[in-house]
Amino acid sequence: MKTKHPVVNHLLRYRGLTKIVSTYCVSIPEHVDGDGRFRATFNQLDAQTGRFASPSVIQTLPKDDEFGIRNGFRASPGHKLVGSDFKQQELAILAQLSGDKNMITAIEGGTDLHGLAAVKVFKLDCGPNDVERLHPVKRGEIKAIQFGLIYGSTAHGLALKIGCKKEQAEQLIADYFRQFPAVQQLIKKVHADVVRDGYVDDVFGRRRYLQAATRTVPRKRWQQMTHQEKRVLRAAEGAKRQAQNFVIQGAAATVTKLAMIRCHQHIAAEHPSIKMILTLHDELHFEVPDDLVNAFASELPRLMCDLGLERFGFKVPFKVDVKVGEAWGSMTKWKGCHDTNQTSS
């Protein structure tokens, strides 16, 4: 669509700017309390994947943050914001559930999973950790494929995402599955399970019912189907994609919640002056007194990664990045954080 006419990009840009003004520039100040603090609320029962949902705009801030909106969220005087996020958390879970040896070896060795997939699929002549620097476009395409598999995207959705034809997207997905057949087998198994049972369980036992997946229609050409049959078929296919997403995203949500509990227990026992102020999917953010920043930042990798997940069969290690700053938008990687300090789950 973007290539059909030059005006399309201008319209999309206008829509994006309008959303920023109405959603953030207007809404955020309206929800700031009298003491200048923005307090978000979270609901852990709303999202069926198990993720925390929030009616506030805190979870919808654009990633590129072109206008520095995150810089408006600042630590109190005498404090710093300390943030930590799991590195490629959902891909680690995908590797664990599929048992793909290449992915597991890459995670254990600190290899960029998107870079690894790009090297294998596109036959690039560089190491996986060099792909982001040398072939950023190819890495972006592979990233779209891998997260598309997690979120249950179709070839049509991938084509729109990376700006190619549907046939090219289908070929990319096929090439990816040839390199990572265990991932394809996992997806097929999840689809078969939800079609048979009408529900699917994640590795922690959380269950999601998707009865639409069990419904069938007589086998015939698409053009020969009635509108009702088409609706049933679309709903069934959508339910299978939701199941595919759930087993990964649901597990990721539980891992993050376990990390929150572990951090809360440690803070309550050792650092009561520290406040956990935000959870954002696979990220946790804290407001920390200046004199505790280095000590707490050094503790976070262990707290978030050593969760006893071997009880659930986990063998793939999790890793986190730690960032520190006075404002949310200007946080930088904490120099004392190294992967060697992190305990595998």
C-alpha positions as CSV (number, residue, x, y, z in Angstrom):
1,M,0.0,0.0,0.0
2,K,2.8,2.4,0.9
3,T,4.3,2.2,-2.6
4,K,1.0,2.8,-4.4
5,H,1.1,6.6,-4.0
6,P,3.4,9.1,-2.3
7,V,0.4,10.5,-0.3
8,V,0.1,7.2,1.7
9,N,3.2,7.8,3.7
10,H,2.1,11.3,4.5
11,L,-1.2,10.1,5.7
12,L,0.4,7.4,7.9
13,R,2.8,10.0,9.3
14,Y,-0.2,12.3,10.1
15,R,-2.0,9.5,11.8
16,G,1.0,8.6,13.9
17,L,1.5,12.2,15.0
18,T,-2.1,12.7,15.8
19,K,-2.0,9.6,18.0
20,I,1.1,10.8,19.8
21,V,-0.6,14.2,20.6
22,S,-4.0,12.8,21.7
23,T,-2.8,9.7,23.5
24,Y,0.4,11.0,25.2
25,C,0.7,14.7,25.1
26,V,-2.9,15.2,26.3
27,S,-3.6,12.1,28.3
28,I,-0.4,11.7,30.4
29,P,-0.6,15.2,32.0
30,E,-4.3,14.6,32.8
31,H,-3.3,11.5,34.9
32,V,-0.4,13.0,36.8
33,D,-1.1,13.3,40.6
34,G,-0.7,16.4,42.6
35,D,2.8,15.5,43.7
36,G,3.9,15.2,40.1
37,R,3.9,11.4,40.0
38,F,2.3,9.3,37.3
39,R,0.8,6.2,38.9
40,A,-0.3,3.4,36.6
41,T,-2.6,0.6,37.5
42,F,-2.2,-3.0,36.4
43,N,-4.6,-5.9,36.0
44,Q,-3.2,-9.4,35.9
45,L,-6.5,-11.1,35.1
46,D,-7.5,-9.2,32.0
47,A,-5.0,-10.5,29.4
48,Q,-5.6,-14.2,28.6
49,T,-1.9,-14.8,28.0
50,G,-1.3,-13.9,31.6
51,R,0.5,-10.7,30.9
52,F,-0.2,-7.6,33.0
53,A,-2.6,-5.3,31.3
54,S,-2.9,-1.6,32.1
55,P,-5.7,0.8,31.2
56,S,-3.1,3.6,31.3
57,V,-0.9,4.6,28.3
58,I,2.3,3.3,30.0
59,Q,2.4,0.1,28.0
60,T,1.6,1.7,24.6
61,L,4.5,4.2,24.4
62,P,6.1,4.0,20.9
63,K,9.4,2.1,21.0
64,D,11.3,4.7,18.9
65,D,10.1,7.5,21.2
66,E,10.9,10.0,18.5
67,F,9.8,13.0,20.7
68,G,11.5,11.8,24.0
69,I,8.2,11.2,25.8
70,R,9.9,8.7,28.2
71,N,12.2,11.5,29.4
72,G,9.2,13.0,31.2
73,F,9.3,10.0,33.6
74,R,12.1,10.8,36.0
75,A,13.4,9.5,39.3
76,S,12.9,11.4,42.5
77,P,15.8,13.6,43.6
78,G,18.6,11.5,45.1
79,H,17.4,8.4,43.2
80,K,18.0,6.7,39.9
81,L,15.9,4.5,37.7
82,V,17.2,1.0,37.4
83,G,15.7,-1.1,34.7
84,S,16.2,-4.7,33.7
85,D,14.8,-6.6,30.8
86,F,15.1,-10.2,29.7
87,K,17.2,-10.6,26.5
88,Q,15.1,-12.3,23.8
89,Q,13.0,-13.9,26.5
90,E,10.3,-15.3,24.2
91,L,12.9,-16.8,21.8
92,A,14.6,-18.5,24.7
93,I,11.2,-20.0,25.6
94,L,10.7,-21.0,21.9
95,A,14.1,-22.8,22.0
96,Q,13.1,-24.5,25.3
97,L,9.7,-25.7,24.1
98,S,10.9,-26.8,20.6
99,G,14.2,-28.3,21.8
100,D,16.0,-26.9,18.8
101,K,19.6,-27.7,19.3
102,N,21.0,-24.8,17.2
103,M,18.9,-22.2,19.1
104,I,19.8,-23.7,22.5
105,T,23.5,-23.8,21.8
106,A,23.3,-20.2,20.5
107,I,21.6,-19.0,23.7
108,E,24.1,-20.8,25.9
109,G,27.0,-19.2,24.0
110,G,25.6,-15.7,24.0
111,T,24.9,-15.7,20.3
112,D,22.3,-13.3,18.8
113,L,19.4,-15.6,17.8
114,H,18.1,-13.2,15.1
115,G,21.6,-13.0,13.7
116,L,21.9,-16.8,13.8
117,A,18.7,-17.3,11.9
118,A,19.7,-14.6,9.4
119,V,23.0,-16.3,8.7
120,K,21.3,-19.7,8.2
121,V,18.4,-18.5,6.1
122,F,20.2,-16.0,3.9
123,K,23.5,-17.8,3.9
124,L,25.4,-14.7,5.1
125,D,29.2,-14.7,5.1
126,C,29.6,-13.4,8.7
127,G,29.1,-14.4,12.3
128,P,25.7,-14.2,13.9
129,N,26.7,-11.4,16.3
130,D,28.0,-9.3,13.3
131,V,24.7,-9.4,11.4
132,E,23.1,-6.5,13.2
133,R,26.1,-4.3,12.1
134,L,26.7,-5.7,8.6
135,H,23.2,-6.8,7.5
136,P,20.6,-4.9,9.5
137,V,17.8,-5.2,6.9
138,K,18.2,-9.0,6.8
139,R,18.2,-9.2,10.6
140,G,15.1,-7.1,10.7
141,E,13.3,-9.5,8.3
142,I,14.3,-12.5,10.3
143,K,13.2,-10.8,13.5
144,A,9.8,-10.2,11.9
145,I,9.6,-13.9,11.0
146,Q,10.6,-15.1,14.5
147,F,8.3,-12.8,16.4
148,G,5.6,-13.4,13.8
149,L,5.8,-17.1,14.6
150,I,5.5,-16.3,18.3
151,Y,2.5,-14.0,17.8
152,G,0.8,-16.3,15.2
153,S,1.2,-14.0,12.2
154,T,0.3,-15.1,8.7
155,A,2.4,-14.8,5.6
156,H,0.2,-11.9,4.6
157,G,0.9,-10.2,7.9
158,L,4.6,-10.8,7.5
159,A,4.5,-9.4,3.9
160,L,2.9,-6.2,5.2
161,K,5.5,-6.0,8.0
162,I,8.6,-6.2,5.9
163,G,7.2,-4.8,2.7
164,C,7.3,-7.7,0.3
165,K,4.9,-9.8,-1.7
166,K,2.9,-12.6,0.1
167,E,4.7,-15.2,-2.0
168,Q,8.1,-13.9,-0.9
169,A,7.0,-14.0,2.7
170,E,5.8,-17.6,2.3
171,Q,9.2,-18.5,0.9
172,L,11.0,-16.8,3.8
173,I,8.9,-18.8,6.3
174,A,9.6,-22.0,4.4
175,D,13.3,-21.3,4.4
176,Y,13.2,-20.6,8.1
177,F,11.5,-23.8,8.9
178,R,14.0,-25.7,6.9
179,Q,16.8,-24.3,9.1
180,F,14.8,-24.8,12.3
181,P,12.5,-27.8,11.8
182,A,12.0,-28.3,15.5
183,V,10.2,-25.0,15.7
184,Q,7.8,-26.1,12.9
185,Q,7.1,-29.4,14.7
186,L,6.3,-27.5,17.9
187,I,3.8,-25.3,16.0
188,K,2.2,-28.3,14.4
189,K,1.9,-30.0,17.7
190,V,0.2,-27.0,19.4
191,H,-2.2,-26.7,16.5
192,A,-3.1,-30.4,16.7
193,D,-3.5,-30.3,20.4
194,V,-5.9,-27.3,20.4
195,V,-7.9,-28.8,17.5
196,R,-8.3,-32.0,19.4
197,D,-8.9,-30.7,22.9
198,G,-10.3,-27.2,22.4
199,Y,-7.7,-25.8,24.8
200,V,-3.9,-25.6,25.2
201,D,-1.7,-25.5,28.3
202,D,1.6,-23.7,28.7
203,V,4.6,-25.2,30.4
204,F,3.5,-23.8,33.8
205,G,0.0,-25.3,33.6
206,R,-1.9,-22.1,32.6
207,R,-4.7,-23.2,30.3
208,R,-6.5,-21.2,27.6
209,Y,-9.7,-22.5,26.1
210,L,-10.1,-22.0,22.3
211,Q,-13.2,-24.0,21.3
212,A,-13.3,-22.3,17.9
213,A,-10.3,-24.4,16.9
214,T,-12.4,-27.6,17.1
215,R,-15.0,-26.5,14.6
216,T,-14.8,-27.9,11.0
217,V,-16.5,-27.3,7.7
218,P,-17.0,-29.6,4.8
219,R,-13.9,-29.8,2.5
220,K,-14.5,-27.7,-0.6
221,R,-12.9,-24.9,-2.5
222,W,-12.9,-21.5,-0.8
223,Q,-15.0,-20.0,-3.6
224,Q,-17.7,-22.7,-3.0
225,M,-18.0,-22.1,0.7
226,T,-20.9,-20.2,2.3
227,H,-20.2,-17.0,4.3
228,Q,-20.9,-19.0,7.5
229,E,-18.4,-21.7,6.5
230,K,-15.8,-19.1,5.8
231,R,-16.4,-17.5,9.2
232,V,-16.0,-20.8,10.9
233,L,-12.8,-21.6,9.0
234,R,-11.3,-18.2,9.8
235,A,-12.2,-18.5,13.4
236,A,-10.6,-22.0,13.6
237,E,-7.4,-20.8,12.0
238,G,-7.3,-17.7,14.3
239,A,-7.7,-19.9,17.3
240,K,-4.8,-22.1,16.3
241,R,-2.6,-19.0,15.9
242,Q,-3.8,-17.8,19.4
243,A,-2.8,-21.2,20.8
244,Q,0.6,-20.9,19.1
245,N,1.1,-17.5,20.7
246,F,-0.2,-18.5,24.1
247,V,2.2,-21.3,24.9
248,I,5.1,-18.9,24.4
249,Q,3.8,-15.6,25.6
250,G,1.9,-17.2,28.5
251,A,5.2,-18.8,29.7
252,A,7.0,-15.5,29.3
253,A,4.4,-13.8,31.4
254,T,4.9,-16.3,34.2
255,V,8.7,-16.0,34.1
256,T,8.4,-12.2,34.4
257,K,6.0,-12.6,37.4
258,L,8.3,-15.0,39.1
259,A,11.1,-12.5,38.7
260,M,8.9,-9.8,40.2
261,I,8.2,-11.9,43.2
262,R,11.8,-12.7,43.7
263,C,12.8,-9.1,43.4
264,H,10.0,-8.0,45.8
265,Q,11.1,-10.5,48.4
266,H,14.7,-9.4,48.2
267,I,13.9,-5.7,48.3
268,A,11.6,-6.2,51.3
269,A,14.3,-8.1,53.2
270,E,17.4,-6.2,52.1
271,H,16.6,-2.8,50.5
272,P,13.2,-1.5,51.7
273,S,14.0,2.0,50.4
274,I,13.9,0.6,46.8
275,K,10.6,0.7,45.0
276,M,9.5,-1.5,42.1
277,I,7.6,1.0,40.0
278,L,6.9,-0.6,36.6
279,T,6.5,-3.9,34.8
280,L,6.4,-3.7,31.0
281,H,6.1,-7.2,29.4
282,D,9.7,-8.6,30.0
283,E,11.0,-5.5,31.8
284,L,11.1,-4.4,35.4
285,H,11.9,-0.9,36.6
286,F,12.9,0.3,40.0
287,E,13.5,3.6,41.8
288,V,16.7,3.2,43.7
289,P,18.5,5.6,46.1
290,D,21.8,6.8,44.6
291,D,24.0,5.0,47.2
292,L,22.3,1.6,46.4
293,V,22.4,1.8,42.6
294,N,25.5,-0.2,41.9
295,A,24.8,-2.9,44.6
296,F,21.2,-3.4,43.4
297,A,22.2,-3.4,39.7
298,S,24.7,-6.1,40.4
299,E,22.1,-8.2,42.1
300,L,19.4,-8.0,39.5
301,P,20.7,-10.5,37.0
302,R,20.8,-13.2,39.6
303,L,17.4,-12.3,41.1
304,M,15.7,-12.4,37.7
305,C,17.4,-15.4,36.3
306,D,17.8,-17.8,39.2
307,L,14.1,-18.7,39.5
308,G,14.3,-22.5,40.0
309,L,12.7,-23.1,36.6
310,E,14.4,-26.5,36.4
311,R,11.3,-27.7,38.3
312,F,9.4,-27.2,35.1
313,G,11.9,-28.8,32.9
314,F,13.7,-25.6,31.8
315,K,17.3,-26.1,30.7
316,V,17.7,-22.9,28.5
317,P,19.3,-20.1,30.5
318,F,17.7,-16.6,30.7
319,K,19.8,-13.5,30.6
320,V,19.0,-9.8,31.4
321,D,20.3,-6.4,30.5
322,V,20.5,-3.8,33.3
323,K,20.2,0.0,32.6
324,V,20.5,3.0,34.8
325,G,19.5,6.6,34.4
326,E,17.8,9.7,35.9
327,A,15.0,9.5,33.3
328,W,13.3,6.5,31.6
329,G,14.3,7.8,28.1
330,S,18.0,8.3,28.9
331,M,18.9,5.1,30.7
332,T,22.1,3.5,29.6
333,K,23.5,0.0,30.0
334,W,25.1,-0.4,33.4
335,K,28.8,-1.0,32.9
336,G,29.1,-3.5,35.7
337,C,26.5,-5.9,34.1
338,H,28.1,-8.9,32.4
339,D,26.5,-12.1,31.3
340,T,29.0,-14.1,33.3
341,N,27.3,-12.8,36.5
342,Q,24.0,-14.4,35.6
343,T,22.8,-17.7,36.8
344,S,21.0,-19.9,34.4
345,S,17.6,-21.2,35.2
